Amino acid sequence: MIIGAHQIVQAYCTLLRGESITHTLHARPSLSPLSPLSLKSEVLEKCAGKIGLYHIADMHKYSMRRTWVAVVRALGKQIGRNICYPSARRIGKTLLIPRAQIQSWLEEAESKKAKVTEHDLLLAFIYKACLDPPTAHSFGLVIDISKQLKSNANLYNSWYMMPLPDPMPTSEYSFPSLVRLAIHIRRAVDEGQQPECIAEIVDQHRALKKDPIVPKSYGSRSAQPRIAPWKSLPLYDLDIQGETPLFVQGSVEYCGLLRETKTRLDDLLVTWKDRGRDGKDGGYWVHGRLPKGVWRRMADELDC
Protein backbone atom coordinates (compact mmCIF):
# COMPACT_ATOMS: atom_id res chain seq x y z
CA MET A 1 0.00 0.00 0.00
CA ILE A 2 2.84 2.45 0.78
CA ILE A 3 4.27 1.88 -2.72
CA GLY A 4 0.91 2.88 -4.18
CA ALA A 5 0.76 5.94 -1.91
CA HIS A 6 4.24 6.93 -3.07
CA GLN A 7 3.11 6.64 -6.70
CA ILE A 8 0.11 8.86 -5.95
CA VAL A 9 2.45 11.50 -4.45
CA GLN A 10 4.67 11.22 -7.54
CA ALA A 11 1.64 11.80 -9.76
CA TYR A 12 0.59 14.83 -7.68
CA CYS A 13 4.10 16.32 -7.94
CA THR A 14 3.95 15.81 -11.70
CA LEU A 15 0.71 17.78 -11.87
CA LEU A 16 2.21 20.58 -9.73
CA ARG A 17 4.95 20.93 -12.35
CA GLY A 18 2.28 21.31 -15.03
CA GLU A 19 3.22 18.02 -16.69
CA SER A 20 1.14 15.04 -17.76
CA ILE A 21 1.13 11.82 -15.74
CA THR A 22 2.91 9.15 -17.78
CA HIS A 23 3.08 6.22 -15.35
CA THR A 24 0.06 4.00 -14.74
CA LEU A 25 -1.70 3.76 -11.38
CA HIS A 26 -3.36 0.37 -11.39
CA ALA A 27 -6.84 0.24 -9.89
CA ARG A 28 -7.29 -1.44 -6.52
CA PRO A 29 -7.98 -5.12 -7.26
CA SER A 30 -11.32 -6.68 -6.43
CA LEU A 31 -11.70 -9.09 -3.51
CA SER A 32 -12.62 -12.09 -5.63
CA PRO A 33 -11.13 -15.47 -4.64
CA LEU A 34 -8.51 -15.17 -7.41
CA SER A 35 -7.50 -11.57 -6.86
CA PRO A 36 -5.44 -9.87 -5.55
CA LEU A 37 -3.85 -12.66 -3.51
CA SER A 38 -2.95 -14.86 -6.47
CA LEU A 39 0.65 -15.98 -6.62
CA LYS A 40 2.71 -16.21 -9.78
CA SER A 41 2.82 -19.64 -11.39
CA GLU A 42 6.57 -20.02 -10.81
CA VAL A 43 6.02 -19.35 -7.10
CA LEU A 44 3.28 -21.97 -6.94
CA GLU A 45 5.53 -24.52 -8.65
CA LYS A 46 8.17 -24.07 -5.96
CA CYS A 47 5.52 -24.60 -3.28
CA ALA A 48 4.19 -27.92 -4.56
CA GLY A 49 4.14 -30.45 -1.69
CA LYS A 50 5.95 -28.13 0.73
CA ILE A 51 3.07 -26.41 2.50
CA GLY A 52 3.03 -26.78 6.28
CA LEU A 53 6.79 -26.89 6.79
CA TYR A 54 7.41 -23.35 8.00
CA HIS A 55 7.44 -22.22 11.63
CA ILE A 56 6.84 -18.57 10.66
CA ALA A 57 3.61 -19.47 8.83
CA ASP A 58 2.42 -21.49 11.81
CA MET A 59 3.23 -18.62 14.18
CA HIS A 60 1.37 -16.20 11.91
CA LYS A 61 -1.75 -18.33 12.03
CA TYR A 62 -1.88 -18.44 15.83
CA SER A 63 -0.56 -14.94 16.64
CA MET A 64 -3.62 -13.12 15.30
CA ARG A 65 -7.34 -12.87 16.02
CA ARG A 66 -9.61 -12.40 13.05
CA THR A 67 -12.98 -10.95 14.10
CA TRP A 68 -14.50 -7.53 14.81
CA VAL A 69 -15.16 -8.69 18.37
CA ALA A 70 -11.42 -9.26 18.82
CA VAL A 71 -10.71 -5.74 17.54
CA VAL A 72 -13.15 -4.20 20.03
CA ARG A 73 -11.66 -6.26 22.88
CA ALA A 74 -8.14 -5.20 21.89
CA LEU A 75 -9.14 -1.53 21.94
CA GLY A 76 -10.75 -2.04 25.35
CA LYS A 77 -7.57 -3.71 26.60
CA GLN A 78 -5.52 -0.77 25.33
CA ILE A 79 -7.78 1.80 27.01
CA GLY A 80 -7.81 -0.16 30.29
CA ARG A 81 -4.02 -0.48 30.27
CA ASN A 82 -3.60 3.28 29.81
CA ILE A 83 -5.91 3.95 32.78
CA CYS A 84 -4.50 1.34 35.17
CA TYR A 85 -0.82 1.54 34.20
CA PRO A 86 0.14 5.12 33.27
CA SER A 87 3.81 4.20 32.84
CA ALA A 88 2.82 1.78 30.06
CA ARG A 89 1.10 4.46 28.00
CA ARG A 90 2.58 4.91 24.55
CA ILE A 91 3.82 8.28 23.36
CA GLY A 92 4.60 9.28 19.78
CA LYS A 93 8.18 10.23 18.94
CA THR A 94 10.58 10.40 16.01
CA LEU A 95 14.19 9.33 16.56
CA LEU A 96 17.22 9.62 14.28
CA ILE A 97 19.82 6.86 14.28
CA PRO A 98 22.96 8.61 12.95
CA ARG A 99 25.00 7.09 10.13
CA ALA A 100 28.05 6.88 12.40
CA GLN A 101 26.13 4.60 14.77
CA ILE A 102 24.93 2.37 11.90
CA GLN A 103 28.53 2.12 10.66
CA SER A 104 29.76 1.16 14.13
CA TRP A 105 27.20 -1.66 14.30
CA LEU A 106 28.21 -2.87 10.83
CA GLU A 107 31.87 -2.99 11.84
CA GLU A 108 30.98 -4.98 14.97
CA ALA A 109 28.94 -7.44 12.87
CA GLU A 110 31.75 -7.81 10.34
CA SER A 111 34.26 -8.50 13.12
CA LYS A 112 32.03 -11.40 14.20
CA LYS A 113 31.53 -12.55 10.59
CA ALA A 114 27.76 -12.07 10.94
CA LYS A 115 25.87 -11.94 7.64
CA VAL A 116 23.31 -9.26 8.47
CA THR A 117 22.16 -6.03 6.84
CA GLU A 118 22.28 -2.57 8.37
CA HIS A 119 18.48 -2.65 8.64
CA ASP A 120 18.70 -5.96 10.56
CA LEU A 121 20.95 -4.13 13.03
CA LEU A 122 18.48 -1.24 13.25
CA LEU A 123 15.65 -3.67 14.00
CA ALA A 124 17.81 -5.38 16.60
CA PHE A 125 18.45 -2.02 18.27
CA ILE A 126 14.71 -1.30 18.51
CA TYR A 127 13.73 -4.80 19.60
CA LYS A 128 16.49 -4.95 22.21
CA ALA A 129 15.20 -1.76 23.83
CA CYS A 130 11.79 -3.46 24.13
CA LEU A 131 12.95 -6.73 25.70
CA ASP A 132 11.17 -7.22 29.00
CA PRO A 133 11.74 -10.69 30.51
CA PRO A 134 10.02 -12.77 31.70
CA THR A 135 7.23 -11.30 29.53
CA ALA A 136 6.70 -13.24 26.30
CA HIS A 137 7.81 -11.16 23.32
CA SER A 138 5.54 -10.86 20.29
CA PHE A 139 7.48 -8.70 17.86
CA GLY A 140 6.70 -8.37 14.17
CA LEU A 141 8.03 -7.10 10.84
CA VAL A 142 6.19 -6.15 7.65
CA ILE A 143 7.27 -8.37 4.74
CA ASP A 144 6.57 -7.16 1.19
CA ILE A 145 5.18 -9.91 -1.09
CA SER A 146 4.28 -7.77 -4.12
CA LYS A 147 6.93 -9.46 -6.30
CA GLN A 148 5.34 -12.87 -5.66
CA LEU A 149 1.81 -11.78 -6.68
CA LYS A 150 0.39 -12.32 -10.15
CA SER A 151 -1.24 -8.88 -10.45
CA ASN A 152 0.03 -5.40 -9.66
CA ALA A 153 -1.09 -4.74 -6.10
CA ASN A 154 0.51 -1.39 -5.24
CA LEU A 155 -2.86 0.04 -4.19
CA TYR A 156 -3.60 -3.00 -2.06
CA ASN A 157 -1.96 -4.32 1.10
CA SER A 158 0.61 -6.51 -0.64
CA TRP A 159 2.42 -7.44 2.55
CA TYR A 160 2.00 -9.52 5.67
CA MET A 161 3.03 -9.02 9.29
CA MET A 162 5.71 -11.62 9.96
CA PRO A 163 5.85 -12.70 13.62
CA LEU A 164 9.37 -12.86 14.98
CA PRO A 165 10.19 -15.91 17.11
CA ASP A 166 10.83 -14.84 20.71
CA PRO A 167 14.58 -14.06 20.96
CA MET A 168 14.43 -14.77 24.71
CA PRO A 169 12.65 -18.06 25.40
CA THR A 170 11.56 -18.66 28.98
CA SER A 171 14.51 -21.00 29.52
CA GLU A 172 17.02 -18.22 28.78
CA TYR A 173 16.61 -14.75 30.25
CA SER A 174 20.09 -13.43 29.41
CA PHE A 175 19.91 -10.44 27.08
CA PRO A 176 21.29 -11.20 23.58
CA SER A 177 23.90 -8.89 22.10
CA LEU A 178 22.77 -6.58 19.31
CA VAL A 179 24.61 -8.62 16.67
CA ARG A 180 23.21 -11.89 17.97
CA LEU A 181 19.70 -10.44 17.87
CA ALA A 182 20.31 -9.18 14.31
CA ILE A 183 21.31 -12.71 13.27
CA HIS A 184 18.11 -14.02 14.85
CA ILE A 185 16.10 -11.47 12.85
CA ARG A 186 17.91 -12.28 9.58
CA ARG A 187 17.16 -16.00 9.94
CA ALA A 188 13.47 -15.25 10.52
CA VAL A 189 13.31 -12.86 7.54
CA ASP A 190 15.00 -15.40 5.26
CA GLU A 191 12.38 -17.99 6.23
CA GLY A 192 9.51 -15.51 5.98
CA GLN A 193 10.52 -14.61 2.41
CA GLN A 194 10.56 -18.19 1.17
CA PRO A 195 7.90 -18.77 -1.55
CA GLU A 196 6.49 -21.77 0.33
CA CYS A 197 6.09 -19.77 3.53
CA ILE A 198 4.45 -16.88 1.65
CA ALA A 199 2.05 -19.28 -0.11
CA GLU A 200 0.94 -20.73 3.22
CA ILE A 201 0.31 -17.28 4.68
CA VAL A 202 -1.55 -16.14 1.54
CA ASP A 203 -3.83 -19.17 1.96
CA GLN A 204 -4.52 -18.06 5.53
CA HIS A 205 -5.45 -14.56 4.37
CA ARG A 206 -7.60 -15.77 1.48
CA ALA A 207 -9.88 -17.52 3.96
CA LEU A 208 -10.42 -14.34 5.99
CA LYS A 209 -12.66 -12.56 3.45
CA LYS A 210 -13.25 -9.07 4.91
CA ASP A 211 -12.69 -9.83 8.58
CA PRO A 212 -10.13 -7.58 10.34
CA ILE A 213 -6.95 -8.92 11.91
CA VAL A 214 -5.54 -7.88 15.28
CA PRO A 215 -2.43 -9.26 17.06
CA LYS A 216 -3.29 -11.25 20.18
CA SER A 217 -0.73 -9.26 22.15
CA TYR A 218 -2.18 -5.86 21.23
CA GLY A 219 -2.78 -3.72 24.31
CA SER A 220 -0.05 -5.42 26.37
CA ARG A 221 1.71 -3.49 29.12
CA SER A 222 5.15 -4.22 27.64
CA ALA A 223 6.03 -2.89 24.19
CA GLN A 224 5.46 -5.37 21.36
CA PRO A 225 6.83 -3.44 18.36
CA ARG A 226 5.79 -4.20 14.81
CA ILE A 227 7.91 -2.46 12.24
CA ALA A 228 7.09 -1.32 8.70
CA PRO A 229 10.30 -0.55 6.75
CA TRP A 230 10.16 2.20 4.13
CA LYS A 231 13.90 1.97 3.48
CA SER A 232 13.55 1.17 -0.22
CA LEU A 233 11.30 4.10 -1.13
CA PRO A 234 13.08 6.93 -3.03
CA LEU A 235 11.46 9.54 -0.80
CA TYR A 236 14.13 12.20 -1.38
CA ASP A 237 13.92 11.90 -5.18
CA LEU A 238 10.44 13.46 -5.34
CA ASP A 239 10.50 16.46 -7.67
CA ILE A 240 8.30 19.16 -6.11
CA GLN A 241 8.34 21.98 -8.62
CA GLY A 242 12.08 21.69 -9.07
CA GLU A 243 12.89 21.05 -5.42
CA THR A 244 13.49 17.80 -3.53
CA PRO A 245 12.61 17.07 0.12
CA LEU A 246 15.16 17.77 2.83
CA PHE A 247 13.18 15.78 5.42
CA VAL A 248 10.37 13.23 5.32
CA GLN A 249 8.06 12.33 8.21
CA GLY A 250 6.51 8.86 8.24
CA SER A 251 3.44 7.77 10.18
CA VAL A 252 0.72 5.12 10.20
CA GLU A 253 -2.67 5.52 11.84
CA TYR A 254 -6.04 3.77 12.20
CA CYS A 255 -8.63 3.94 9.43
CA GLY A 256 -11.42 6.54 9.69
CA LEU A 257 -13.91 4.55 11.76
CA LEU A 258 -11.40 3.52 14.43
CA ARG A 259 -10.02 7.06 14.69
CA GLU A 260 -13.43 8.05 16.08
CA THR A 261 -12.57 6.07 19.24
CA LYS A 262 -9.84 8.64 20.06
CA THR A 263 -7.33 5.81 20.50
CA ARG A 264 -3.99 5.72 18.70
CA LEU A 265 -2.17 2.92 16.93
CA ASP A 266 0.36 1.67 19.48
CA ASP A 267 3.59 -0.25 18.95
CA LEU A 268 3.61 0.10 15.14
CA LEU A 269 6.80 1.82 13.96
CA VAL A 270 7.96 2.97 10.54
CA THR A 271 11.61 3.27 9.53
CA TRP A 272 13.02 5.22 6.60
CA LYS A 273 16.41 6.45 5.42
CA ASP A 274 17.79 9.83 6.37
CA ARG A 275 18.99 12.04 3.55
CA GLY A 276 22.76 11.66 3.43
CA ARG A 277 25.14 14.45 2.54
CA ASP A 278 26.95 14.69 -0.80
CA GLY A 279 25.20 11.59 -2.11
CA LYS A 280 26.40 9.39 0.75
CA ASP A 281 24.20 7.03 2.75
CA GLY A 282 22.40 8.59 5.68
CA GLY A 283 21.23 7.10 8.94
CA TYR A 284 17.67 5.99 9.72
CA TRP A 285 14.58 7.66 11.15
CA VAL A 286 12.21 5.74 13.43
CA HIS A 287 8.70 6.97 14.19
CA GLY A 288 5.84 5.45 16.18
CA ARG A 289 4.28 5.06 19.60
CA LEU A 290 6.17 3.25 22.38
CA PRO A 291 6.36 3.56 26.18
CA LYS A 292 8.40 6.51 27.41
CA GLY A 293 10.88 4.12 29.04
CA VAL A 294 11.66 2.42 25.72
CA TRP A 295 12.31 5.74 23.97
CA ARG A 296 14.54 6.70 26.89
CA ARG A 297 16.57 3.48 26.62
CA MET A 298 17.15 4.03 22.90
CA ALA A 299 18.12 7.67 23.44
CA ASP A 300 20.53 6.70 26.24
CA GLU A 301 22.14 4.10 23.99
CA LEU A 302 22.69 6.82 21.37
CA ASP A 303 23.82 9.38 24.00
CA CYS A 304 21.01 11.72 22.93
C-alpha atoms as one frame of an Amber mdcrd trajectory, in Angstrom:
protein
   0.000   0.000   0.000   2.842   2.455   0.784   4.266   1.876  -2.715   0.914
   2.881  -4.181   0.756   5.936  -1.912   4.242   6.931  -3.067   3.109   6.637
  -6.704   0.110   8.862  -5.954   2.449  11.495  -4.446   4.668  11.223  -7.539
   1.644  11.798  -9.761   0.590  14.827  -7.683   4.096  16.319  -7.936   3.951
  15.807 -11.698   0.706  17.779 -11.869   2.211  20.576  -9.732   4.946  20.928
 -12.353   2.276  21.314 -15.034   3.217  18.022 -16.688   1.142  15.045 -17.758
   1.131  11.822 -15.745   2.908   9.148 -17.780   3.078   6.217 -15.347   0.063
   4.003 -14.744  -1.697   3.763 -11.383  -3.357   0.368 -11.391  -6.839   0.244
  -9.886  -7.294  -1.437  -6.521  -7.982  -5.123  -7.262 -11.323  -6.676  -6.434
 -11.703  -9.085  -3.512 -12.620 -12.091  -5.628 -11.131 -15.466  -4.642  -8.509
 -15.174  -7.407  -7.502 -11.565  -6.858  -5.444  -9.875  -5.549  -3.851 -12.660
  -3.513  -2.952 -14.860  -6.473   0.654 -15.977  -6.617   2.708 -16.205  -9.781
   2.817 -19.642 -11.395   6.570 -20.016 -10.808   6.023 -19.346  -7.100   3.279
 -21.969  -6.939   5.533 -24.516  -8.651   8.174 -24.066  -5.955   5.518 -24.597
  -3.282   4.191 -27.918  -4.555   4.135 -30.448  -1.694   5.947 -28.134   0.730
   3.065 -26.406   2.503   3.034 -26.783   6.278   6.789 -26.888   6.791   7.406
 -23.352   7.999   7.442 -22.222  11.631   6.839 -18.570  10.657   3.610 -19.466
   8.831   2.417 -21.493  11.809   3.228 -18.618  14.180   1.370 -16.205  11.906
  -1.749 -18.333  12.028  -1.882 -18.436  15.825  -0.558 -14.939  16.638  -3.617
 -13.116  15.295  -7.338 -12.874  16.022  -9.614 -12.405  13.048 -12.982 -10.946
  14.101 -14.504  -7.532  14.811 -15.164  -8.690  18.371 -11.420  -9.259  18.820
 -10.710  -5.743  17.538 -13.150  -4.204  20.031 -11.658  -6.257  22.879  -8.136
  -5.202  21.888  -9.135  -1.533  21.938 -10.749  -2.036  25.353  -7.569  -3.714
  26.595  -5.518  -0.775  25.327  -7.776   1.799  27.012  -7.812  -0.163  30.287
  -4.020  -0.477  30.272  -3.605   3.280  29.808  -5.908   3.950  32.780  -4.496
   1.340  35.171  -0.819   1.537  34.198   0.142   5.118  33.274   3.813   4.200
  32.840   2.822   1.780  30.063   1.096   4.460  27.998   2.583   4.907  24.551
   3.823   8.278  23.359   4.597   9.275  19.784   8.178  10.231  18.936  10.578
  10.401  16.014  14.186   9.325  16.562  17.224   9.616  14.275  19.824   6.861
  14.282  22.962   8.607  12.948  24.996   7.087  10.135  28.049   6.880  12.398
  26.127   4.599  14.775  24.933   2.372  11.899  28.526   2.116  10.657  29.755
   1.164  14.133  27.199  -1.661  14.301  28.211  -2.874  10.833  31.866  -2.992
  11.840  30.980  -4.979  14.966  28.942  -7.439  12.873  31.754  -7.807  10.338
  34.255  -8.504  13.125  32.030 -11.400  14.205  31.526 -12.553  10.586  27.764
 -12.068  10.937  25.869 -11.935   7.641  23.311  -9.259   8.472  22.157  -6.034
   6.845  22.280  -2.573   8.371  18.477  -2.653   8.640  18.697  -5.957  10.559
  20.948  -4.134  13.031  18.482  -1.238  13.249  15.650  -3.672  13.997  17.808
  -5.383  16.601  18.454  -2.022  18.270  14.710  -1.298  18.507  13.727  -4.798
  19.604  16.492  -4.951  22.213  15.199  -1.761  23.828  11.791  -3.460  24.127
  12.952  -6.735  25.700  11.165  -7.218  28.997  11.741 -10.691  30.510  10.016
 -12.771  31.697   7.226 -11.301  29.535   6.702 -13.239  26.305   7.807 -11.163
  23.324   5.542 -10.860  20.288   7.479  -8.698  17.863   6.700  -8.366  14.167
   8.027  -7.102  10.841   6.189  -6.148   7.648   7.266  -8.374   4.738   6.574
  -7.165   1.189   5.179  -9.910  -1.088   4.275  -7.774  -4.117   6.927  -9.462
  -6.301   5.339 -12.868  -5.664   1.812 -11.784  -6.679   0.387 -12.320 -10.147
  -1.236  -8.881 -10.446   0.034  -5.405  -9.664  -1.090  -4.742  -6.099   0.509
  -1.388  -5.238  -2.862   0.044  -4.193  -3.602  -2.998  -2.059  -1.956  -4.318
   1.103   0.612  -6.507  -0.641   2.416  -7.439   2.550   1.999  -9.520   5.669
   3.033  -9.021   9.289   5.713 -11.620   9.963   5.853 -12.700  13.619   9.366
 -12.856  14.984  10.188 -15.908  17.115  10.833 -14.837  20.706  14.575 -14.064
  20.964  14.433 -14.765  24.711  12.645 -18.056  25.402  11.558 -18.657  28.979
  14.505 -21.000  29.515  17.017 -18.224  28.781  16.610 -14.746  30.254  20.091
 -13.430  29.412  19.914 -10.441  27.078  21.291 -11.197  23.582  23.895  -8.885
  22.099  22.766  -6.580  19.313  24.606  -8.616  16.672  23.212 -11.894  17.974
  19.700 -10.436  17.872  20.314  -9.176  14.309  21.315 -12.710  13.274  18.108
 -14.023  14.853  16.103 -11.471  12.855  17.906 -12.281   9.580  17.156 -16.004
   9.941  13.471 -15.254  10.516  13.308 -12.860   7.538  14.999 -15.400   5.256
  12.380 -17.991   6.227   9.508 -15.507   5.980  10.524 -14.607   2.413  10.558
 -18.190   1.167   7.897 -18.769  -1.551   6.492 -21.765   0.325   6.088 -19.768
   3.531   4.446 -16.877   1.645   2.052 -19.282  -0.107   0.937 -20.733   3.222
   0.314 -17.275   4.677  -1.549 -16.136   1.545  -3.828 -19.166   1.960  -4.518
 -18.064   5.534  -5.453 -14.561   4.370  -7.597 -15.773   1.484  -9.876 -17.519
   3.965 -10.416 -14.337   5.992 -12.656 -12.562   3.452 -13.248  -9.074   4.905
 -12.692  -9.830   8.585 -10.128  -7.581  10.345  -6.949  -8.923  11.915  -5.536
  -7.884  15.279  -2.431  -9.260  17.058  -3.295 -11.254  20.180  -0.733  -9.264
  22.154  -2.177  -5.857  21.229  -2.784  -3.721  24.314  -0.051  -5.417  26.368
   1.715  -3.494  29.120   5.151  -4.221  27.645   6.029  -2.893  24.185   5.464
  -5.370  21.355   6.830  -3.442  18.356   5.793  -4.201  14.807   7.915  -2.457
  12.242   7.091  -1.322   8.696  10.303  -0.554   6.752  10.162   2.202   4.126
  13.899   1.973   3.480  13.553   1.170  -0.225  11.301   4.095  -1.133  13.083
   6.926  -3.032  11.464   9.541  -0.801  14.131  12.196  -1.380  13.916  11.901
  -5.183  10.442  13.458  -5.337  10.501  16.464  -7.667   8.300  19.157  -6.115
   8.336  21.985  -8.615  12.077  21.694  -9.075  12.888  21.053  -5.416  13.493
  17.795  -3.531  12.610  17.066   0.122  15.161  17.770   2.830  13.179  15.781
   5.421  10.370  13.232   5.322   8.058  12.327   8.213   6.511   8.861   8.239
   3.436   7.771  10.177   0.722   5.115  10.200  -2.674   5.519  11.837  -6.038
   3.768  12.200  -8.629   3.937   9.430 -11.418   6.538   9.692 -13.907   4.550
  11.765 -11.401   3.519  14.429 -10.023   7.060  14.694 -13.431   8.046  16.077
 -12.574   6.067  19.245  -9.840   8.636  20.061  -7.326   5.814  20.501  -3.992
   5.725  18.703  -2.174   2.923  16.935   0.361   1.671  19.483   3.594  -0.255
  18.945   3.609   0.103  15.135   6.803   1.825  13.965   7.956   2.968  10.535
  11.612   3.270   9.525  13.018   5.223   6.603  16.414   6.447   5.425  17.790
   9.833   6.366  18.986  12.045   3.554  22.755  11.661   3.432  25.141  14.451
   2.543  26.949  14.692  -0.799  25.200  11.585  -2.114  26.402   9.391   0.754
  24.198   7.028   2.747  22.402   8.594   5.681  21.229   7.096   8.940  17.667
   5.990   9.716  14.577   7.655  11.149  12.211   5.745  13.433   8.696   6.968
  14.194   5.842   5.453  16.177   4.282   5.057  19.603   6.169   3.248  22.378
   6.359   3.565  26.181   8.401   6.511  27.410  10.880   4.120  29.036  11.659
   2.416  25.717  12.305   5.735  23.967  14.536   6.702  26.892  16.573   3.478
  26.620  17.148   4.031  22.899  18.120   7.672  23.437  20.529   6.701  26.240
  22.143   4.099  23.994  22.694   6.822  21.370  23.822   9.384  24.003  21.007
  11.725  22.934
